[in-house]
Amino acid sequence: MMDWLMNHLAETLVIAGLLMLAIEIAILGFATFVLFFIGMAAVIAGALMYMGVIPETIMSAVLTVAIISALDALLLWKPLKNLQQNVDNTPAKSDLIGHSFTLSEDVSPTTHTQYHYSGINWTLKSQQPIPAGSTVKVSKVEVGVFYVEPDAN
């Protein structure tokens, strides 16, 4: 197995680099750039080995990946970091917004009750006091929280 990897070092670097890029982008969601820089450097080093620009040795592979990773980091860190700063703050649309139900307990801005729906115990919050027995609808959803208001219907 080790002999095969050594005899196909260029291909191994390209495959390893593509795997690192896929993990960084698909799984980590570009949260860190480490795998991106190393993966990109491995793909470039593999391509350079395949074209015969650098020798197919472990030492040249390690040095080339290290140098290209450092250069990638120097050149791309700031632009990639700026891309992460562009956050879309628009609230996500949810099928839960508009869901109507009858309150079993009072809800007010100071008291929060629980409502069991779809296998989850949701905390209910409201801008105004709403007595038990009132029909309410969900106006906003956050993780584990329903913001409710009286249902006019």
Order of alpha helices (4+ residues) and beta strands (2+ residues): alpha-alpha-alpha-alpha-beta-beta-beta-beta-beta
